[in-house]
Amino acid sequence: MKPRTAHQSLTINTEVVLPNDTNHVGNLFGGKLLQWVDITAAIAAQRHCGRVVVTAAINHVSFDNPIKQNSVVTLEAKVSRAFTSSMEVYVDVWVENPVTGEKTKCNEAILTFVAIDQNGAPLPVPQLIAETDEEKKRFESALRRRQLSLILGGRMKPEEATELKALFVVD
Ligand SMILES: CC(C)(COP(=O)(O)OP(=O)(O)OC[C@H]1O[C@@H](n2cnc3c(N)ncnc32)[C@H](O)[C@@H]1OP(=O)(O)O)[C@@H](O)C(=O)NCCC(=O)NCCS
C-alpha cells in the first residue's frame, strides 16, 4: 500500500452553534462537540485508508474555552499516524469571530480509528507521511499515546509499554 501524506486526509467541517446545541449555561454542549469531532475525524481516517472505519477510542479531549451560542466553529482533522489497522487522528477546533473573522483555538481532540471489512475484522491501512513540523511532532508522540490507550483499554501490560516508560526514566 502506498503511504499517504497527512495533508491528504485533511477534513474541515464548519458548524454554527444553534440554540439546540447549547448546555444550561448557554455554551456549546460538550456532547455535541464530541459528535462533530467524531464525524470529522472519521472522515479524515476514511480519506487516509479508503475503507470503512470505526472509532476504537477517544484518547483525549480538552475543553479549553467555552464556545458561545451563534459561534462559527471549524473543526480540522488529519491523520497523525497509521499503525497496522489503526490510525490516530488529531482534531483542532477553532472558533471564528463573525465580525473580524479572527480564529481562536478552543479545543483539541485525539481519536483512534480502525479500518474494517464487511465482517468488522480489522484491515491494513497505508502508512502516514508527516511533512510539517507539527505533523512530525504529532507522529513521533503517537506511539506513546497508543501505548497509554492500549493500557487503559486492558490490551497491553504497563511493563510492555517501552515508549511510554522512557518518558519517566530519569538518567
Ligand atoms: C475497534 C475494533 C474493530 C478492534 O477489533 P479487534 O478485534 O479488537 O481487533 P484487534 O485487537 O486486532 O485491534 C485492531 C486495532 O485496533 C487497535 N485498538 C483496539 N483498541 C484500541 C484502543 N482502545 N486504543 C488504541 N488502539 C486500539 C489495536 O491496537 C489494533 O491496532 P493495529 O492493527 O494498528 O495494531 C473492535 O473492538 C470494534 O469493532 N469496536 C467497536 C467500534 C465501534 O462500534 N465504534 C463506534 C463507537 S461505539
The ligand as a Gaussian input file, in Angstrom:
#p B3LYP/6-31G(d) Opt

LIG

0 1
 C      -12.080000      -1.452000      17.143000
 C      -12.280000      -2.933000      16.800000
 C      -12.557000      -3.067000      15.309000
 C      -10.978000      -3.667000      17.147000
 O      -11.207000      -5.016000      16.823000
 P      -10.371000      -6.228000      17.489000
 O      -10.987000      -7.484000      17.024000
 O      -10.200000      -5.976000      18.932000
 O       -9.028000      -6.111000      16.693000
 P       -7.507000      -6.028000      17.179000
 O       -7.271000      -6.493000      18.582000
 O       -6.737000      -6.675000      16.080000
 O       -7.228000      -4.453000      17.144000
 C       -7.277000      -3.772000      15.918000
 C       -6.525000      -2.471000      16.079000
 O       -7.229000      -1.641000      16.972000
 C       -6.328000      -1.107000      17.917000
 N       -7.064000      -0.812000      19.134000
 C       -8.064000      -1.528000      19.681000
 N       -8.493000      -0.931000      20.814000
 C       -7.746000       0.190000      20.961000
 C       -7.698000       1.230000      21.930000
 N       -8.504000       1.242000      22.991000
 N       -6.802000       2.216000      21.754000
 C       -5.970000       2.243000      20.701000
 N       -5.969000       1.275000      19.741000
 C       -6.843000       0.271000      19.883000
 C       -5.305000      -2.215000      18.098000
 O       -4.107000      -1.744000      18.674000
 C       -5.127000      -2.642000      16.664000
 O       -4.295000      -1.691000      16.021000
 P       -3.167000      -2.127000      14.923000
 O       -3.799000      -3.108000      13.981000
 O       -2.828000      -0.851000      14.231000
 O       -2.031000      -2.712000      15.689000
 C      -13.456000      -3.563000      17.643000
 O      -13.121000      -3.506000      19.010000
 C      -14.776000      -2.845000      17.428000
 O      -15.446000      -3.069000      16.442000
 N      -15.162000      -1.997000      18.386000
 C      -16.419000      -1.238000      18.294000
 C      -16.218000       0.004000      17.424000
 C      -17.453000       0.859000      17.397000
 O      -18.555000       0.375000      17.295000
 N      -17.241000       2.169000      17.464000
 C      -18.321000       3.121000      17.433000
 C      -18.491000       3.809000      18.745000
 S      -19.454000       2.883000      19.881000

